[in-house]
Amino acid sequence: MAGKIVIDTERCKGCGLCVVVCPKKSIVISKESNKNGYFPAQKTDGDCIGCAQCAIICPEGIIQVCRDQMERIRIVAAPEKHSASHLIEEKA
């Protein structure tokens, strides 16, 4: 399962906690500062596994992790329908 990391670098204070907990070393501290003068975390070309440990430990709550499993989900609800049952179902 692959993952995608999205970091709001302008709000990041560069504490480095996300760098420490990443098992695949997919996050590093940038060599360039953001507009606030901090050196923010940034994603690398490493293989993110989507564990979300970085998002969990981030004290600012500015990291989002998405997992590449959308190919297994099919949307079955249309905008006109307001049925709450079976809005999405997993493909076999």
C-alpha positions as CSV (number, residue, x, y, z in Angstrom):
1,M,0.0,0.0,0.0
2,A,1.5,3.3,-1.1
3,G,0.9,6.6,0.5
4,K,1.1,10.3,-0.3
5,I,2.3,12.9,2.2
6,V,1.0,16.5,2.1
7,I,2.8,19.0,4.4
8,D,1.7,22.6,4.8
9,T,5.3,23.9,4.7
10,E,4.3,27.5,5.5
11,R,2.8,26.5,8.8
12,C,5.5,23.9,9.7
13,K,7.9,24.9,12.5
14,G,10.5,22.3,11.6
15,C,10.4,20.4,14.9
16,G,11.5,17.2,13.2
17,L,9.3,14.8,15.0
18,C,7.8,13.6,11.7
19,V,11.3,12.9,10.4
20,V,12.1,10.7,13.4
21,V,9.0,8.6,13.3
22,C,8.9,7.9,9.6
23,P,9.9,4.2,9.0
24,K,10.8,4.8,5.4
25,K,12.6,8.1,5.8
26,S,10.2,9.8,3.4
27,I,10.4,13.2,5.2
28,V,13.4,15.4,5.7
29,I,14.0,19.0,7.0
30,S,14.2,21.5,4.2
31,K,17.4,23.5,3.6
32,E,15.3,26.5,2.7
33,S,13.2,28.4,5.2
34,N,9.5,29.3,4.9
35,K,8.1,32.8,5.2
36,N,8.2,32.6,9.0
37,G,11.9,31.7,9.1
38,Y,11.5,28.1,10.1
39,F,13.1,25.2,8.1
40,P,10.0,23.0,7.4
41,A,9.7,19.3,6.9
42,Q,9.3,18.2,3.3
43,K,8.6,14.9,1.7
44,T,11.3,13.1,-0.3
45,D,11.1,10.7,-3.1
46,G,11.1,7.8,-0.6
47,D,8.4,5.2,-0.6
48,C,5.7,6.3,1.8
49,I,3.7,3.4,3.1
50,G,0.8,5.5,4.4
51,C,1.3,4.6,8.0
52,A,0.4,8.2,9.1
53,Q,2.8,8.2,12.0
54,C,4.0,11.6,10.9
55,A,0.5,13.0,10.9
56,I,-0.2,11.6,14.3
57,I,2.9,13.0,15.9
58,C,2.8,16.4,14.3
59,P,2.0,19.0,17.1
60,E,0.7,21.5,14.5
61,G,-1.6,19.0,12.8
62,I,-0.4,20.1,9.3
63,I,0.5,16.8,7.8
64,Q,-2.0,14.8,5.8
65,V,-1.4,11.2,4.6
66,C,-3.5,9.7,1.8
67,R,-3.4,6.0,0.9
68,D,-3.5,4.8,-2.7
69,Q,-6.5,2.4,-2.4
70,M,-9.0,4.4,-4.4
71,E,-8.9,1.8,-7.2
72,R,-10.7,-0.6,-4.7
73,I,-13.6,1.8,-4.0
74,R,-16.5,2.5,-6.3
75,I,-18.9,5.5,-5.6
76,V,-22.5,4.3,-5.9
77,A,-24.3,7.4,-4.7
78,A,-25.5,10.0,-7.1
79,P,-26.1,13.6,-6.0
80,E,-29.9,13.2,-6.5
81,K,-30.1,10.2,-4.1
82,H,-30.2,10.9,-0.4
83,S,-30.1,7.3,0.8
84,A,-27.6,6.8,3.6
85,S,-27.3,3.0,3.0
86,H,-24.5,1.7,0.9
87,L,-23.0,5.1,-0.3
88,I,-19.7,3.3,-1.1
89,E,-18.9,-0.3,-1.5
90,E,-15.6,-2.2,-1.8
91,K,-14.8,-3.9,-5.1
92,A,-14.0,-7.6,-4.8
